[in-house]
Amino acid sequence: MAYSFQDFKVSENSKKPHFLLVGNPIEHSLSPVMHNTALRHHRIDAEYHAVNLLPNELTSFISWCNNSEFRGCNITIPYKENLLSLVDSVDATAQEMGVINTIVKEPGHLTGYNTDSHGFLKPLEPYLDMLEGGRAIIFGTGGSSKAVYHSLINAGVDEVVFVSRNPSFHNRANEDVLTQTVGYSNWHAFAVESSIIINCTPVGMAPNTDDSILSKDESALLKDKICYDLIYNPIRTKFLELAEEAGGTPINGLDMLIYQGDRSFQLWTGKEFPFMKVRNKLMEYFNSNQ
């Protein structure tokens, strides 16, 4: 269940210790399943709830973070950049990326962190040799793409090509990595020499599971490429189906979700995240909702 922010504020759950996920849309997020499993595992007296937040509610949400029962939150599309300027301080890594996805509450102080970079890289550890010195193609230029970009630089890629519907508005400069932004009509020219293609857009996310960032006619370009979709619901997106059929290596966003949640949970509670218990719970969810 996802609340509107207004409904959450007057709910009984708002009067109890709580962690939140805020974004819009939020209905299909599995973060509540994940974090409530971890909270129960450690017998922590708190619950985690998903809240649909409207753009005009950002300032009042930050005020809510000072509520005595608020314990911390995650941030998802489209507010990872907006909330950066509203917290009291920002961790150095998140500041470098320009986005936050986690708020940690301390007495009288809210600190923004980004755990997406950690989450993104963990599933790629077996493939780091392929990334070093290679080219990456990133579909999307939103908040998640910034964490992915930062991760790829740390992994040693030499070139990053962003694909955007408005390429002229998303130029980025980095002295160590050749970076450029191209349109959907001409990304193909960069595909053959790439080692990884990443979807950082919501295209293909439930309930629009028939959508894909590329067409079946373009899928031959995915052969021998790591094809990473940050979407985890569904586990097998149309993009990943095309990648598998073309001979690419598909990676879905589920483990990224868990690993970034792992880091967030440790920041909030100082306790170890029950990774396998959480993963099994999420797989149960998917199996029961096929």
Secondary structure, DSSP 8 states (H G I E B T S, - for coil): -EEEHHHHHTSGGGGS-EEEEEESS-TT--HHHHHHHHHHHTT-S-EEEEEE--GGGHHHHHHHTTSTTEEEEEE-TT-TTGGGGTSSEE-HHHHHHT---EEEEETTEEEEE--HHHHHHGGGGGGHHHHTT-EEEEE--SHHHHHHHHHHHHHT-SEEEEE-SSGGG-----SSSEEEEE-TTTGGGGTTTEEEEEE-S-TT-TT-TT--SS-GGGGGGGTTSEEEE---SSSS-HHHHHHHHHT-EEE-SHHHHHHHHHHHHHHHHSS---HHHHHHHHHHHHHHT-
